[in-house]
Each structure stands twice: as structure tokens, then as C-alpha cells.
Amino acid sequence: MTAYDVEPGDQIHAGHPVTVDRYTKSARINHWITATCLVLLALSGLSLFHPSLFFLTGLFGGGQPTRIIHPWIGVLLFFSFSGLFIRFWRANLWRREDGTWLAQLRDVLAANDDKLPEVGKYNAGQKTVFWGMSFLIVVLIASGLVIWDQYFAAYTTIDQKRLAVLIHALAAVVIICVWIVHVYAAIWVRGTVSAMTRGRVTGGWAWRHHRKWLRELVGGRQTRS
Ligand code: HEM
């Protein structure tokens, strides 16, 4: 039986160095479309958030085009992220070792890897980011629809819109912070970025950071020479 966190396409390749496939091409395309949407959403959203940032509307052709395009990028992000969610939710389910890993955050930050429990495809930090993003994207699309007056003005009251604007802005600030943590972690843990660019990591990286996942791959004989 395949382990819960071994995803389609995960595979070890013997060689010097050993490499491990971590993301299929379609997963990577799905990820980068999502990432591009979030960056564009943040820029267009910030430009509408405060007058001092209005100059950012220049990137989208001015104030009106920015107002029109921002919600549509949000819809695209929602569907694109749904694709990531369907692919990755199972491997992000919380496991017993995740609590231990979180409790040892000091060792994580000090890179004392040998003191940490072996983790599967994702560690507790990645899982927290995953579920945080999932929750925030639902909040953003739901509150965004309430304030999308071009199409839905008649369906909500002024008071509901006021509350939705507040929730939308708060969720946006939090997801930008979560995104910064995600990108920082991807760069900080050396060898991670290639997982999302070329689709593969080295065996050494998998052994050091996701040993349980590597063992599952070896045990399941998803190996090619
Ligand atoms: C634009 C900058 C971004 C960079 C440089 C980046 C980089 C990466 C990298 C390197 C991984 C692989 C991590 C691993 O396998 O251990 C990854 C995974 C992932 N990224 Fe991003 N990412 C970015 C933006 C985003 C955005 C905006 C989202 C969603 C809104 C996102 C959602 C995810 C998800 C769901 C995963 C799978 C990991 C998991 O399920 O926990 N990423 N990213």
C-alpha cells in the first residue's frame, strides 16, 4: 500500500548524486500560476488599499483597469489554488510527529536536524502554511464576492459590505505574511527551490529534511536506476 504522503510521480533515481522526483510538471505549472496570481493580487490589492500605494495601479494600466482586473485574478487564484489543494491535501494531514517537530522549533531554527523527529513529505511548518493559505483563500474569495459590486451589489447590504471589506483587508495582510514565510523557508532550506523549478531534489536533501518520506519511497520500491 502506498504511504499517505507519497504522491503520484514521487520517485528515486539511483546515480551520483541520487535524485528524488518531488513534483510533476503539471504540479509545478499549477504552483507557478498560483504564485503569479498571488503576487499580482497583492500588488493590485495594495494599490487600492491606501492612497500612498495608488501609484502601483500604473502596473495594471491605471485605477479603473486595476479595479476591474483585481477580482478576476482572485477568481483565477481560487481555482488554481484549488488544484494545488486537491493534489496536496492528503500529504499535509497532521501526524503525531508534527506536534513534536513544532515543540522543537528551537532545534529547527538552529538546524539541529538530528534532534528532530523524522518527517514525511512535509514538515509541520509547511503543513501550517498549507492549511493557513487554504483557509485565507476561502476567506478572501468569500469576502471578495460580497464587495464585488459590479456583479453582486444587489445581494448584500451596506453593513455586510463594510464588514467584508475589513475581513478582506485583514486576510490579505495575513496571507502576504504567510507568503513571505513560505518564500523565506523555501530559500533558507538550501536545495528546496529546485523541487519547484526542476521537480527534483537530491537524495541528501530528502534524507536530511524528509527522511520518513524517503524511507517510504525506498520501502515502496519507487526506485529507478
Ligand atoms: C512566488 C514565490 C513562491 C516561491 C519561491 C515558492 C516556492 C515553493 C517551493 C520551493 C516549494 C516546494 C517546497 C517543498 O517541496 O519542500 C513550494 C511548495 C508549495 N507552494 Fe510555493 N512558492 C511561492 C509562492 C506560492 C504561493 C503564492 C502559494 C499559494 C498561494 C504557494 C503554495 C505552495 C504549496 C501549496 C506548496 C506545496 C507544499 C505544501 O503543500 O505544503 N506557493 N513553493
Boltz pocket constraint, residues with backbone or C-beta under 6 A from the ligand:
constraints:
  - pocket:
      binder: B
      contacts: [[A, 22], [A, 31], [A, 34], [A, 35], [A, 36], [A, 38], [A, 39], [A, 81], [A, 84], [A, 88], [A, 92], [A, 121], [A, 122], [A, 126], [A, 127], [A, 129], [A, 130], [A, 133], [A, 179], [A, 182], [A, 183], [A, 186], [A, 192], [A, 193], [A, 194], [A, 195], [A, 196]]
      max_distance: 6.0
